[in-house]
């Protein structure tokens, strides 16, 4: 669900919508892709590098028929299988080194994503596509591919049981059955947002509103609720799983400092689909002014939540309260490395100058999506 819109395009434009009320094998190449050659780059310096190393080891282990049958059964029984749990339950079948290497890889992935060790197993293995089920026969030895870090990649690499890499067309589902090694995006995303909120709070840009704020609203607080939302994009490649979306709501807090609140949007799985979440997006009791900005993003394998929090902190703490609202979308986007606009995490869309009384359809500034909103009063019990 990648949005490859350029940063320059994201930094210009405003909300425009008539309803707005508010403030302005044929698919598989026969030539080996890397043929088992040594790579000069450190293989474990990125999440994708760790995945590639595990994929190669897993592919080699499938030469064992009993272990291959165990993996086949697991991937046919569920959408994706926990690789650590699978290898732990069948250590004698998986071989001597695979369980230990998978456990080490899980720890490395968590560290690279800025997640605590307590996050647990993150590596998952799944069948590449539902159409491969019929061809995944017991005597077939599938290849193992890693989902590309760039959703717009034309090819991905899959490894055979001899550890050789093969180029696979990323735009068409291959006839040859293969497994895809990936990250448990939902699990990593949930843990990551927890880290993000903690880091932002520790750095003073995501702290709760002080007691007594908006004292007049003693019976509750005003919010902006998303009643419908849709994101547009090009066709998503077959090797990618469901997206994990979140939004960053930015504005000036009651203490006059720039703040950012992360809002999970786990229902936004598919492009071109209208969702009706009735979700609270902005808690206006957290903000000093009647205006806020929203940046929607997609979590991908390479997201490091500690680094994201640090980048946001560095950018937002340089913006001072001048006694009036200042848009913070540009500060948020400018703080992020260029790589974060390709797939880790992806910039999706942004909305400027959202007000407490904003109602109706709001088109995003980058033209990649829209949402309808309405004011909502959250009453106290």
Number of C-alpha atoms within 10 A of each C-alpha: 27 27 23 18 18 13 16 11 11 22 16 10 14 18 21 16 13 10 13 17 16 15 14 12 13 12 16 20 13 11 11 16 17 16 14 14 10 8 8 6 8 9 15 16 12 16 24 20 16 20 26 25 17 22 27 23 21 30 24 20 21 25 17 14 15 15 20 22 17 17 23 22 13 19 19 15 10 11 13 22 21 18 24 23 16 18 22 16 13 15 16 12 19 23 14 10 11 20 22 15 16 26 19 14 22 25 19 19 28 23 16 21 23 20 24 13 13 9 16 15 22 22 24 21 26 26 26 27 18 12 13 17 15 8 13 17 13 12 9 17 22 23 27 32 31 26 27 21 17 18 22 18 13 14 20 21 23 29 29 25 19 16 22 19 24 24 20 25 18 22 17 16 21 19 14 18 23 25 26 22 26 26 26 18 20 16 14 26 24 15 19 25 20 14 20 25 21 16 21 22 18 13 17 16 25 24 20 15 17 12 7 10 15 18 11 9 14 11 11 15 18 18 22 24 22 23 17 17 21 18 22 19 16 12 13 16 19 15 23 19 20 14 20 24 23 21 22 20 23 26 30 27 23 19 15 15 20 25 28 30 23 21 19 19 18 15 14 22 16 18 18 14 12 15 17 15 15 15 16 17 20 27 19 22 22 24 24 23 19 17 23 25 22 26 23 21 25 25 26 26 24 19 22 23 25 22 16 24 24 17 18 23 24 16 19 23 15 11 15 12 15 8 9 11 15 18 18 25 23 18 18 20 22 16 16 19 12 13 12 19 21 20 25 21 24 23 26 27 24 29 25 24 22 23 22 23 18 22 19 20 22 25 25 25 20 24 19 18 21 24 19 20 26 19 18 17 15 14 11 9 5
